[in-house]
Amino acid sequence: MYLGLDTSLMEAPSRALSEQQIRGLARTFDRVADPVWVEDAGGRRLYANNAAGTDGAAESTSLAFEILDHTDRIVGRLKTVGR
């Protein structure tokens, strides 16, 4: 199944990132110099690294990447700022 950027994130509302997966993302992105945000499938922010700050000002120019589960369903979105 192909999922493009125009695919609604709400297609699989029962799918979610687990706490363990979020902790793993935090370990990966905590030390990254660029801002990184992770949202659930409903658009709720689950994680932001220190570089992202709290105001989300750079988020308006961010790049978004879909996070897929093992069945290729969208479970979230990772955002960062492109350079």
MMTF fields as JSON, N, C-alpha, C and O atoms, coordinates in Angstrom:
{
  "mmtfVersion": "1.0.0",
  "mmtfProducer": "UNKNOWN",
  "numBonds": 331,
  "numAtoms": 332,
  "numGroups": 83,
  "numChains": 1,
  "numModels": 1,
  "chainsPerModel": [1],
  "groupsPerChain": [83],
  "chainIdList": ["A"],
  "bondAtomList": [4, 2, 8, 6, 12, 10, 16, 14, 20, 18, 24, 22, 28, 26, 32, 30, 36, 34, 40, 38, 44, 42, 48, 46, 52, 50, 56, 54, 60, 58, 64, 62, 68, 66, 72, 70, 76, 74, 80, 78, 84, 82, 88, 86, 92, 90, 96, 94, 100, 98, 104, 102, 108, 106, 112, 110, 116, 114, 120, 118, 124, 122, 128, 126, 132, 130, 136, 134, 140, 138, 144, 142, 148, 146, 152, 150, 156, 154, 160, 158, 164, 162, 168, 166, 172, 170, 176, 174, 180, 178, 184, 182, 188, 186, 192, 190, 196, 194, 200, 198, 204, 202, 208, 206, 212, 210, 216, 214, 220, 218, 224, 222, 228, 226, 232, 230, 236, 234, 240, 238, 244, 242, 248, 246, 252, 250, 256, 254, 260, 258, 264, 262, 268, 266, 272, 270, 276, 274, 280, 278, 284, 282, 288, 286, 292, 290, 296, 294, 300, 298, 304, 302, 308, 306, 312, 310, 316, 314, 320, 318, 324, 322, 328, 326],
  "bondOrderList": [1, 1, 1, 1, 1, 1, 1, 1, 1, 1, 1, 1, 1, 1, 1, 1, 1, 1, 1, 1, 1, 1, 1, 1, 1, 1, 1, 1, 1, 1, 1, 1, 1, 1, 1, 1, 1, 1, 1, 1, 1, 1, 1, 1, 1, 1, 1, 1, 1, 1, 1, 1, 1, 1, 1, 1, 1, 1, 1, 1, 1, 1, 1, 1, 1, 1, 1, 1, 1, 1, 1, 1, 1, 1, 1, 1, 1, 1, 1, 1, 1, 1],
  "groupList": [{"groupName": "MET", "atomNameList": ["N", "CA", "C", "O"], "elementList": ["N", "C", "C", "O"], "formalChargeList": [0, 0, 0, 0], "bondAtomList": [1, 0, 2, 1, 3, 2], "bondOrderList": [1, 1, 2], "singleLetterCode": "M", "chemCompType": "L-PEPTIDE LINKING"}, {"groupName": "TYR", "atomNameList": ["N", "CA", "C", "O"], "elementList": ["N", "C", "C", "O"], "formalChargeList": [0, 0, 0, 0], "bondAtomList": [1, 0, 2, 1, 3, 2], "bondOrderList": [1, 1, 2], "singleLetterCode": "Y", "chemCompType": "L-PEPTIDE LINKING"}, {"groupName": "LEU", "atomNameList": ["N", "CA", "C", "O"], "elementList": ["N", "C", "C", "O"], "formalChargeList": [0, 0, 0, 0], "bondAtomList": [1, 0, 2, 1, 3, 2], "bondOrderList": [1, 1, 2], "singleLetterCode": "L", "chemCompType": "L-PEPTIDE LINKING"}, {"groupName": "GLY", "atomNameList": ["N", "CA", "C", "O"], "elementList": ["N", "C", "C", "O"], "formalChargeList": [0, 0, 0, 0], "bondAtomList": [1, 0, 2, 1, 3, 2], "bondOrderList": [1, 1, 2], "singleLetterCode": "G", "chemCompType": "PEPTIDE LINKING"}, {"groupName": "ASP", "atomNameList": ["N", "CA", "C", "O"], "elementList": ["N", "C", "C", "O"], "formalChargeList": [0, 0, 0, 0], "bondAtomList": [1, 0, 2, 1, 3, 2], "bondOrderList": [1, 1, 2], "singleLetterCode": "D", "chemCompType": "L-PEPTIDE LINKING"}, {"groupName": "THR", "atomNameList": ["N", "CA", "C", "O"], "elementList": ["N", "C", "C", "O"], "formalChargeList": [0, 0, 0, 0], "bondAtomList": [1, 0, 2, 1, 3, 2], "bondOrderList": [1, 1, 2], "singleLetterCode": "T", "chemCompType": "L-PEPTIDE LINKING"}, {"groupName": "SER", "atomNameList": ["N", "CA", "C", "O"], "elementList": ["N", "C", "C", "O"], "formalChargeList": [0, 0, 0, 0], "bondAtomList": [1, 0, 2, 1, 3, 2], "bondOrderList": [1, 1, 2], "singleLetterCode": "S", "chemCompType": "L-PEPTIDE LINKING"}, {"groupName": "GLU", "atomNameList": ["N", "CA", "C", "O"], "elementList": ["N", "C", "C", "O"], "formalChargeList": [0, 0, 0, 0], "bondAtomList": [1, 0, 2, 1, 3, 2], "bondOrderList": [1, 1, 2], "singleLetterCode": "E", "chemCompType": "L-PEPTIDE LINKING"}, {"groupName": "ALA", "atomNameList": ["N", "CA", "C", "O"], "elementList": ["N", "C", "C", "O"], "formalChargeList": [0, 0, 0, 0], "bondAtomList": [1, 0, 2, 1, 3, 2], "bondOrderList": [1, 1, 2], "singleLetterCode": "A", "chemCompType": "L-PEPTIDE LINKING"}, {"groupName": "PRO", "atomNameList": ["N", "CA", "C", "O"], "elementList": ["N", "C", "C", "O"], "formalChargeList": [0, 0, 0, 0], "bondAtomList": [1, 0, 2, 1, 3, 2], "bondOrderList": [1, 1, 2], "singleLetterCode": "P", "chemCompType": "L-PEPTIDE LINKING"}, {"groupName": "ARG", "atomNameList": ["N", "CA", "C", "O"], "elementList": ["N", "C", "C", "O"], "formalChargeList": [0, 0, 0, 0], "bondAtomList": [1, 0, 2, 1, 3, 2], "bondOrderList": [1, 1, 2], "singleLetterCode": "R", "chemCompType": "L-PEPTIDE LINKING"}, {"groupName": "GLN", "atomNameList": ["N", "CA", "C", "O"], "elementList": ["N", "C", "C", "O"], "formalChargeList": [0, 0, 0, 0], "bondAtomList": [1, 0, 2, 1, 3, 2], "bondOrderList": [1, 1, 2], "singleLetterCode": "Q", "chemCompType": "L-PEPTIDE LINKING"}, {"groupName": "ILE", "atomNameList": ["N", "CA", "C", "O"], "elementList": ["N", "C", "C", "O"], "formalChargeList": [0, 0, 0, 0], "bondAtomList": [1, 0, 2, 1, 3, 2], "bondOrderList": [1, 1, 2], "singleLetterCode": "I", "chemCompType": "L-PEPTIDE LINKING"}, {"groupName": "PHE", "atomNameList": ["N", "CA", "C", "O"], "elementList": ["N", "C", "C", "O"], "formalChargeList": [0, 0, 0, 0], "bondAtomList": [1, 0, 2, 1, 3, 2], "bondOrderList": [1, 1, 2], "singleLetterCode": "F", "chemCompType": "L-PEPTIDE LINKING"}, {"groupName": "VAL", "atomNameList": ["N", "CA", "C", "O"], "elementList": ["N", "C", "C", "O"], "formalChargeList": [0, 0, 0, 0], "bondAtomList": [1, 0, 2, 1, 3, 2], "bondOrderList": [1, 1, 2], "singleLetterCode": "V", "chemCompType": "L-PEPTIDE LINKING"}, {"groupName": "TRP", "atomNameList": ["N", "CA", "C", "O"], "elementList": ["N", "C", "C", "O"], "formalChargeList": [0, 0, 0, 0], "bondAtomList": [1, 0, 2, 1, 3, 2], "bondOrderList": [1, 1, 2], "singleLetterCode": "W", "chemCompType": "L-PEPTIDE LINKING"}, {"groupName": "ASN", "atomNameList": ["N", "CA", "C", "O"], "elementList": ["N", "C", "C", "O"], "formalChargeList": [0, 0, 0, 0], "bondAtomList": [1, 0, 2, 1, 3, 2], "bondOrderList": [1, 1, 2], "singleLetterCode": "N", "chemCompType": "L-PEPTIDE LINKING"}, {"groupName": "HIS", "atomNameList": ["N", "CA", "C", "O"], "elementList": ["N", "C", "C", "O"], "formalChargeList": [0, 0, 0, 0], "bondAtomList": [1, 0, 2, 1, 3, 2], "bondOrderList": [1, 1, 2], "singleLetterCode": "H", "chemCompType": "L-PEPTIDE LINKING"}, {"groupName": "LYS", "atomNameList": ["N", "CA", "C", "O"], "elementList": ["N", "C", "C", "O"], "formalChargeList": [0, 0, 0, 0], "bondAtomList": [1, 0, 2, 1, 3, 2], "bondOrderList": [1, 1, 2], "singleLetterCode": "K", "chemCompType": "L-PEPTIDE LINKING"}],
  "groupTypeList": [0, 1, 2, 3, 2, 4, 5, 6, 2, 0, 7, 8, 9, 6, 10, 8, 2, 6, 7, 11, 11, 12, 10, 3, 2, 8, 10, 5, 13, 4, 10, 14, 8, 4, 9, 14, 15, 14, 7, 4, 8, 3, 3, 10, 10, 2, 1, 8, 16, 16, 8, 8, 3, 5, 4, 3, 8, 8, 7, 6, 5, 6, 2, 8, 13, 7, 12, 2, 4, 17, 5, 4, 10, 12, 14, 3, 10, 2, 18, 5, 14, 3, 10],
  "groupIdList": [1, 2, 3, 4, 5, 6, 7, 8, 9, 10, 11, 12, 13, 14, 15, 16, 17, 18, 19, 20, 21, 22, 23, 24, 25, 26, 27, 28, 29, 30, 31, 32, 33, 34, 35, 36, 37, 38, 39, 40, 41, 42, 43, 44, 45, 46, 47, 48, 49, 50, 51, 52, 53, 54, 55, 56, 57, 58, 59, 60, 61, 62, 63, 64, 65, 66, 67, 68, 69, 70, 71, 72, 73, 74, 75, 76, 77, 78, 79, 80, 81, 82, 83],
  "secStructList": [7, 7, 7, 7, 6, 6, 1, 7, 4, 4, 4, 7, 6, 6, 7, 7, 7, 7, 2, 2, 2, 2, 2, 2, 2, 2, 2, 2, 2, 6, 6, 7, 1, 1, 7, 3, 3, 3, 3, 3, 6, 6, 1, 7, 3, 3, 3, 3, 7, 4, 4, 4, 6, 6, 6, 7, 4, 4, 4, 4, 4, 3, 3, 3, 3, 3, 3, 3, 7, 6, 6, 1, 7, 3, 3, 3, 3, 3, 3, 3, 3, 7, 7],
  "xCoordList": [0.841, 0.0, 0.875, 1.796, 0.628, 1.397, 0.707, -0.501, 1.473, 0.951, 1.756, 2.959, 1.115, 1.799, 1.525, 0.798, 2.106, 1.913, 0.474, 0.058, -0.289, -1.68, -2.584, -3.789, -2.034, -2.794, -3.091, -2.2, -4.311, -4.704, -4.001, -3.888, -3.534, -2.905, -3.938, -3.564, -5.196, -6.231, -6.716, -7.704, -6.061, -6.499, -6.414, -7.183, -5.517, -5.344, -5.314, -4.268, -6.459, -6.454, -6.103, -5.709, -6.236, -5.911, -4.411, -3.942, -3.665, -2.216, -1.559, -1.966, -0.549, 0.142, 1.578, 1.915, 2.412, 3.788, 3.768, 3.101, 4.483, 4.537, 5.481, 6.298, 5.369, 6.283, 7.727, 8.625, 7.953, 9.294, 9.83, 11.0, 8.989, 9.414, 9.726, 10.691, 8.925, 9.169, 10.471, 11.239, 10.738, 12.011, 13.191, 14.239, 13.024, 14.074, 14.335, 15.486, 13.263, 13.428, 14.132, 14.983, 13.783, 14.423, 15.916, 16.725, 16.293, 17.718, 18.442, 19.598, 17.772, 18.381, 18.519, 19.553, 17.512, 17.478, 17.795, 17.867, 17.984, 18.261, 19.511, 19.547, 20.518, 21.791, 21.953, 23.005, 20.935, 21.006, 20.941, 20.154, 21.766, 21.823, 20.604, 20.237, 19.979, 18.807, 17.532, 17.471, 16.513, 15.25, 14.559, 14.551, 13.981, 13.235, 11.97, 12.021, 10.835, 9.561, 8.989, 9.185, 8.278, 7.564, 6.12, 5.846, 5.201, 3.773, 3.119, 3.612, 2.009, 1.242, 0.397, 0.451, -0.378, -1.172, -2.241, -2.729, -2.608, -3.596, -2.997, -3.729, -1.675, -1.017, -0.592, -0.095, -0.78, -0.391, 1.104, 1.627, 1.795, 3.247, 3.573, 3.072, 4.425, 4.862, 6.269, 6.634, 7.061, 8.472, 9.006, 8.636, 9.869, 10.637, 12.001, 12.099, 13.061, 14.397, 14.735, 13.98, 15.859, 16.24, 16.38, 16.031, 16.881, 17.066, 15.735, 15.685, 14.666, 13.351, 12.77, 11.903, 13.233, 12.68, 11.233, 10.743, 10.564, 9.172, 8.201, 6.999, 8.688, 7.764, 7.385, 6.36, 8.182, 7.865, 7.988, 7.41, 8.737, 8.849, 9.389, 8.877, 10.403, 10.998, 10.125, 10.346, 9.15, 8.32, 7.532, 7.193, 7.24, 6.471, 7.237, 6.623, 8.553, 9.361, 9.966, 10.99, 9.347, 9.924, 9.606, 8.667, 10.413, 10.186, 9.515, 9.868, 8.568, 7.861, 8.084, 8.059, 8.299, 8.498, 7.527, 7.449, 6.788, 5.823, 6.54, 7.519, 6.061, 6.559, 5.557, 4.372, 6.039, 5.167, 5.386, 6.495, 4.311, 4.461, 4.851, 5.084, 4.919, 5.365, 4.396, 4.739, 3.181, 2.22, 2.069, 1.115, 3.009, 3.031, 1.892, 1.522, 1.337, 0.328, 1.025, 1.994, 0.527, 1.106, 0.737, -0.436, 1.775, 1.539, 2.015, 1.785, 2.672, 3.146, 3.891, 3.953, 4.459, 5.222, 6.416, 6.285, 7.578, 8.788, 9.033, 8.976, 9.307, 9.569, 10.944, 11.39, 11.611, 12.896, 13.025, 12.22, 14.026, 14.24, 15.314, 16.41, 15.01, 15.972, 16.997, 16.716, 18.169, 19.237, 19.706, 20.6],
  "yCoordList": [-1.184, 0.0, 1.232, 1.319, 2.184, 3.415, 4.503, 4.706, 5.195, 6.308, 7.549, 7.598, 8.535, 9.774, 10.846, 10.618, 12.008, 13.103, 13.588, 14.222, 13.296, 13.718, 12.727, 12.958, 11.639, 10.635, 11.144, 11.647, 11.017, 11.496, 10.709, 9.485, 11.419, 10.754, 10.03, 9.216, 10.298, 9.707, 8.36, 7.831, 7.793, 6.514, 5.376, 4.419, 5.455, 4.384, 4.97, 4.958, 5.487, 6.162, 5.256, 5.749, 3.941, 3.035, 2.761, 2.233, 3.106, 2.897, 4.052, 5.203, 3.749, 4.804, 4.399, 3.215, 5.39, 5.127, 4.735, 5.381, 3.7, 3.268, 4.165, 4.88, 4.127, 4.889, 4.473, 5.315, 3.195, 2.692, 3.283, 3.658, 3.365, 3.942, 5.431, 5.924, 6.139, 7.565, 7.761, 8.668, 6.93, 7.024, 6.747, 7.381, 5.805, 5.513, 6.697, 7.014, 7.351, 8.545, 9.644, 10.35, 9.789, 10.802, 10.526, 11.45, 9.269, 8.922, 9.258, 9.681, 9.072, 9.341, 10.837, 11.272, 11.628, 13.024, 14.049, 15.24, 13.635, 14.596, 15.43, 16.606, 14.856, 15.56, 16.174, 16.734, 16.077, 16.625, 18.152, 18.711, 18.819, 20.281, 20.929, 22.05, 20.243, 20.791, 20.456, 19.436, 21.306, 21.015, 19.785, 19.581, 18.97, 17.772, 17.704, 17.845, 17.486, 17.296, 15.961, 15.553, 15.271, 14.045, 14.237, 14.618, 13.967, 14.074, 12.716, 11.873, 12.506, 11.282, 11.458, 12.508, 10.448, 10.473, 11.561, 11.969, 12.029, 13.095, 14.483, 15.466, 14.587, 15.882, 16.382, 17.502, 15.566, 15.963, 15.76, 14.69, 16.783, 16.699, 15.72, 15.845, 14.742, 13.753, 14.027, 13.646, 14.7, 14.904, 16.112, 16.343, 16.871, 17.941, 17.945, 17.955, 17.939, 17.955, 19.365, 20.307, 19.506, 20.8, 21.875, 23.03, 21.52, 22.496, 23.032, 24.124, 22.275, 22.694, 23.799, 24.547, 23.916, 24.93, 24.641, 23.535, 25.615, 25.412, 26.231, 25.968, 27.224, 28.085, 27.533, 27.931, 26.631, 26.029, 26.992, 26.745, 28.097, 29.109, 28.522, 28.846, 27.673, 27.095, 26.011, 25.61, 25.534, 24.429, 24.811, 23.942, 26.09, 26.506, 26.281, 26.217, 26.162, 25.906, 24.508, 24.256, 23.615, 22.286, 21.327, 21.529, 20.281, 19.145, 18.063, 17.883, 17.349, 16.319, 14.951, 14.807, 13.961, 12.58, 11.694, 11.754, 10.874, 9.985, 8.843, 8.307, 8.473, 7.317, 6.195, 6.339, 5.072, 3.946, 2.791, 2.574, 2.05, 0.833, -0.322, -0.113, -1.515, -2.67, -3.079, -3.898, -2.509, -2.795, -1.605, -1.536, -0.672, 0.524, 1.494, 2.28, 1.452, 2.43, 3.603, 3.422, 4.789, 5.981, 6.027, 5.973, 6.129, 6.217, 7.549, 7.847, 8.341, 9.639, 10.361, 9.923, 11.491, 12.305, 12.904, 13.419, 12.832, 13.444, 14.702, 14.671, 15.814, 17.073, 17.584, 17.417, 18.212, 18.858, 20.007, 20.134, 20.828, 21.968, 21.619, 21.201, 21.786, 21.493, 22.602, 23.768, 22.23, 23.22, 23.177, 23.934],
  "zCoordList": [0.0, 0.0, 0.0, 0.812, -0.873, -0.965, -0.149, -0.269, 0.673, 1.455, 1.118, 1.375, 0.553, 0.206, 1.243, 2.21, 1.036, 1.978, 2.016, 2.986, 0.971, 0.956, 1.691, 1.788, 2.204, 2.93, 4.334, 5.018, 4.752, 6.069, 7.173, 7.099, 8.189, 9.331, 10.188, 11.032, 9.996, 10.833, 10.305, 10.816, 9.308, 8.755, 9.768, 9.676, 10.711, 11.689, 13.104, 13.754, 13.59, 14.887, 16.056, 17.113, 15.896, 16.995, 17.083, 18.091, 16.058, 16.052, 16.775, 16.619, 17.56, 18.301, 18.562, 18.568, 18.774, 19.185, 20.659, 21.467, 21.001, 22.392, 23.182, 22.602, 24.487, 25.341, 25.084, 25.082, 24.871, 24.589, 23.278, 23.199, 22.27, 20.996, 21.145, 20.561, 21.914, 22.137, 22.895, 22.571, 23.899, 24.634, 23.704, 23.824, 22.783, 21.816, 20.892, 20.59, 20.443, 19.62, 20.408, 19.867, 21.672, 22.522, 22.659, 22.56, 22.884, 22.977, 21.68, 21.699, 20.575, 19.276, 19.011, 18.505, 19.337, 18.916, 20.006, 19.705, 21.247, 22.323, 22.068, 22.431, 21.46, 21.27, 19.889, 19.579, 19.068, 17.713, 17.781, 18.546, 16.983, 17.004, 16.347, 16.701, 15.401, 14.718, 15.481, 16.168, 15.367, 16.049, 15.464, 14.251, 16.348, 15.95, 16.799, 18.021, 16.135, 16.806, 16.361, 15.216, 17.262, 16.911, 17.35, 18.488, 16.424, 16.7, 16.524, 15.774, 17.217, 17.0, 15.745, 15.106, 15.389, 14.167, 14.194, 13.14, 15.366, 15.488, 15.518, 15.627, 15.424, 15.422, 16.794, 16.912, 17.841, 19.199, 19.369, 19.059, 19.86, 20.047, 21.17, 22.288, 20.849, 21.822, 22.321, 23.433, 21.479, 21.815, 21.054, 19.902, 21.697, 21.059, 21.718, 22.945, 20.911, 21.509, 22.001, 21.76, 22.684, 23.251, 22.183, 22.426, 21.009, 19.934, 19.411, 18.846, 19.595, 19.116, 19.981, 19.528, 21.219, 22.108, 22.433, 22.201, 22.957, 23.347, 22.52, 22.555, 21.772, 21.032, 19.666, 19.113, 19.108, 17.814, 16.642, 15.584, 16.81, 15.758, 14.459, 13.387, 14.525, 13.316, 12.71, 11.567, 13.446, 12.966, 11.714, 10.911, 11.54, 10.374, 9.07, 8.005, 9.132, 7.941, 7.974, 7.337, 8.701, 8.902, 7.765, 6.994, 7.686, 6.805, 7.639, 8.804, 7.078, 7.821, 7.182, 5.96, 8.028, 7.589, 8.342, 9.569, 7.615, 8.255, 8.959, 8.439, 10.133, 10.876, 10.649, 10.951, 10.115, 9.779, 10.741, 11.228, 11.01, 11.805, 10.875, 9.684, 11.415, 10.628, 9.52, 8.668, 9.528, 8.463, 7.521, 6.746, 7.59, 6.746, 7.027, 6.154, 8.216, 8.613, 9.293, 10.031, 9.038, 9.641, 11.124, 11.492, 11.971, 13.418, 13.983, 15.155, 13.161, 13.626, 12.535, 11.386, 12.937, 11.983, 12.708, 13.819, 12.076, 12.596, 11.78, 10.55, 12.463, 11.777, 12.165, 13.3, 11.199, 11.438, 10.443, 9.521, 10.635, 9.758, 8.745, 9.118, 7.478, 6.431, 6.282, 6.56, 5.847, 5.631, 4.213, 3.835]
}
